[in-house]
Amino acid sequence: MTGPAPSSYDVILHGGKVVTLDRASRIVDALGVRDGRIAAVAAAAEILKGRSPATLVVDISGKTLTPGFCDGHPHMDRSGLRRLGGIPLDGCDSVARIVEVVREAAARTPEGRWIVLMPMGTDPLGYVFRPDQLKEGRFPTRQDLDAVAPDHPVYVRAPWAWWSHRPFPSVANTRALELAGVSRATEAPYNVRIVKDTRGEPTGVFLDENRTPLVEHTLMACVPRVSYEDRITSVRLASAIYSAAGTTAGYEGHGLTPTILDAYRHVHAAGDLTVRMQLSLSLPTAAFDDGRIADLLSHWATTLRGRGSGDDMLRLEGVAFDIGDPRTAAILARSYPYEQWAGHFLQALSYERFIELGVLAARLGLRVNCCVPYDFERVLRAYEAIDAEVPIRDRRWVVIHVTEASPEQIRRMKALGVVATVNPGFMYMASDRFGLATLGERGTPIRQLLDGGIPVALSTDNVPHSMLFAMQQALTRWDDDSRRRLGPSGLTREEALRMATQTGHVLTWEEEARGTLEVGKVADLVVLGDDPLTCDEEAIARIPVEQTWVNGRRVFPGA
């Protein structure tokens, strides 16, 4: 038996397939837990000798036990906001059904109060972005909403950009347009279309092309905003949602404001955080000049430098410097500190600013994360310029959403010691994601990164939040838009599972403590209804999550 001589275990799981993912890739049929750590991994007959009257013995009935999933880029809090952002429209496939939901809401809402609805369509991959997705072949208009709620301002939100395709539609009724001051003379913001009728009057429909939707930051800024209490509730809800998906840990490299960091701390202090999270701070570089950003870096350095601060459930470490559309960033900067869905303040750092601020961060001992699908070469050159001033090669700086990388770039990544996160789920809607449809087999180059010695962590980006979906997409590279695979993955099932359960812990410096089922490792576990190593490849995303354990305690299903 691998482990100490039998003694009393706190928990024994047996009766199924235990996929250890250790170096020998052993598969056994039982596991014993003591004091939150794995105390034995062996045959059930041996481990069951260590049970006592106080031992919780769990028969997993032929199911598969693996290490818990570690999401390299979850945006976990957004799952909670999807439950709080308004009245859901899931399953509403027609204007008539949407109008009926509004009618019901108006009947129970005091006159004059806002009625806010979630985006049209069904969460997570069925949001409406084309009129022909609704039975009538059109979006609802203000007149449709007025007919059932003339005395309420009504607004149907647009989805957060990465949950759907462009354009991102939202709809306001006449009362909402009046409160917002939107008329036929209103000028449309950047990359937004105010849809008008044949007389030139707004129909109430807005079509937003921006990856960070701008309508609620501009035309409809009067819509009720996400509050601090909403943020706390969203983290609490999201923690339960991710636990139910088998996720036991996550690393968030960007997209977190001080308000969201504080919401996580609040939920953790209340004992309600069931997913281990390591979080970085996204800086408002579009809102502040370099002097203010330098002050912020100095202020936060004591909390975020080195390995950060916190405990084994919640740790704060590092900062995010991102690049993006400067016109979008400038508009969002006017809303600072409000962050709506995004949770972060879009950054559009120039090459020169990136280096200057990155050198300061490095000197302060802060790890930098950057989202790189827009202009990877610019970020890579900036990292190299920073490294020339302050060596970063042992600090595991992060490149988020690597969607394309040449062999030469991969060699440079290796030299810098960076860790990569990839979101295979982006390939599911490839026509609207960073040119992935055109890149084909060159897009999301997981095989090439692994062969180049780059640690690669799978991530979901909350689109959707299932790591099983991310694992299946890494293997199948399925583009649902073109109904084809974007080239072969070159990956084995085991490699995909290891990226879903192990590499994320490299991001958190915890790879020696988590990610395999071995004696002495932390007992973060997931019981799956089927074996992702042997089931039909197309079924991986649909595997039921039966149980999730964190630190030897079952967090899903709850007590």
GIGISUL-V190882 format. One record per backbone hydrogen bond with DSSP energy under -1.0 kcal/mol. CO is the residue of the C=O (numbers start at 1). NH is the residue of the N-H. Records with the same first field share a line. If there is no record, write none. Layout:
CO = NH, NH
//
This chain:
2 = 41
10 = 56
11 = 33
12 = 58
13 = 31
14 = 60
15 = 62
17 = 65
18 = 28
20 = 517
22 = 25
26 = 20
28 = 18
29 = 15
30 = 42
31 = 13
32 = 39, 40
33 = 10, 11
34 = 37
36 = 523
37 = 34
38 = 520
40 = 32
43 = 47
44 = 48
46 = 49
47 = 50
48 = 51
50 = 9
52 = 55
56 = 12
58 = 14
60 = 63
63 = 17
64 = 528
65 = 19
66 = 526
69 = 248, 249
71 = 251
73 = 461
75 = 78
76 = 79
77 = 81
78 = 82
80 = 83
81 = 85
87 = 118
89 = 92
91 = 93
93 = 135
94 = 98
95 = 99
96 = 100
97 = 101
98 = 102
99 = 103
100 = 104
101 = 105
102 = 106
103 = 107
110 = 113
115 = 155
116 = 87
117 = 157
120 = 128
122 = 126
126 = 122
130 = 133
131 = 134
134 = 137
141 = 145
142 = 146
143 = 147
145 = 148, 149
149 = 152
151 = 112
153 = 115
154 = 173
155 = 117
156 = 171
160 = 163
161 = 164
168 = 208
170 = 206
171 = 156
173 = 177
174 = 178
175 = 179
176 = 180
177 = 182
183 = 186
189 = 192
191 = 209
193 = 207
195 = 203
197 = 200
201 = 197
203 = 142
204 = 172
205 = 195
206 = 170
207 = 193
208 = 168
214 = 217
215 = 220
218 = 221
220 = 223
227 = 231
228 = 232
229 = 233
230 = 234
231 = 235
232 = 236
233 = 237
234 = 238
235 = 239
236 = 240
237 = 241
238 = 242
239 = 243
240 = 244
242 = 247
243 = 246
246 = 69
248 = 276
249 = 71
250 = 278
252 = 280
256 = 282
257 = 261
258 = 262
259 = 263
260 = 264
261 = 265
262 = 266
263 = 267
264 = 268
265 = 269
266 = 270
267 = 272
268 = 271
276 = 250
277 = 315
278 = 252
279 = 317
281 = 320
283 = 285
284 = 287, 288
289 = 293
290 = 294
291 = 295
292 = 296
293 = 297
294 = 298
295 = 299
296 = 300
297 = 301
300 = 303, 304
301 = 305
304 = 318
305 = 308
309 = 316
313 = 277
314 = 311
315 = 279
316 = 309
318 = 281
319 = 369
320 = 283
322 = 349
325 = 329
326 = 330
327 = 331
328 = 332
329 = 333
332 = 335
333 = 336
335 = 338
339 = 343
350 = 354
351 = 355
352 = 356
353 = 357
354 = 358
355 = 359
356 = 360
357 = 361
358 = 362
359 = 363
360 = 364
361 = 366
362 = 365
365 = 306
367 = 319
368 = 398
369 = 321
370 = 400
375 = 379
376 = 380
377 = 381
378 = 382
379 = 383
380 = 384
381 = 385
382 = 386
383 = 387
384 = 388
386 = 389, 390
392 = 395
397 = 419
398 = 370
399 = 421
400 = 372
403 = 444
406 = 410
407 = 411
408 = 412
409 = 413
410 = 414
411 = 415
412 = 416
413 = 418
419 = 399
420 = 457
421 = 402
422 = 459
423 = 426
424 = 427
425 = 428
426 = 429
427 = 430
428 = 480
429 = 432
430 = 433, 437
433 = 436
435 = 439
436 = 440
439 = 442
440 = 443
444 = 446
445 = 449
446 = 450
447 = 451
448 = 452
449 = 454
450 = 453
455 = 420
457 = 422
458 = 72
460 = 463
464 = 463
466 = 470
467 = 471
468 = 472
469 = 473
470 = 474
471 = 475
472 = 476
473 = 477
477 = 486
479 = 483, 484
484 = 479
485 = 487
492 = 496
493 = 497
494 = 498
495 = 499
496 = 500
497 = 501
498 = 502, 503
499 = 458
500 = 70
502 = 505
503 = 506
505 = 510
510 = 513, 514
513 = 522
516 = 518
518 = 521
521 = 38
522 = 524
523 = 552
524 = 68
525 = 549
526 = 66
527 = 546, 547
528 = 64
531 = 534, 535
536 = 539
537 = 540
539 = 542
540 = 543
544 = 529
547 = 527
548 = 555, 556
549 = 525
550 = 553
553 = 550
556 = 548
//
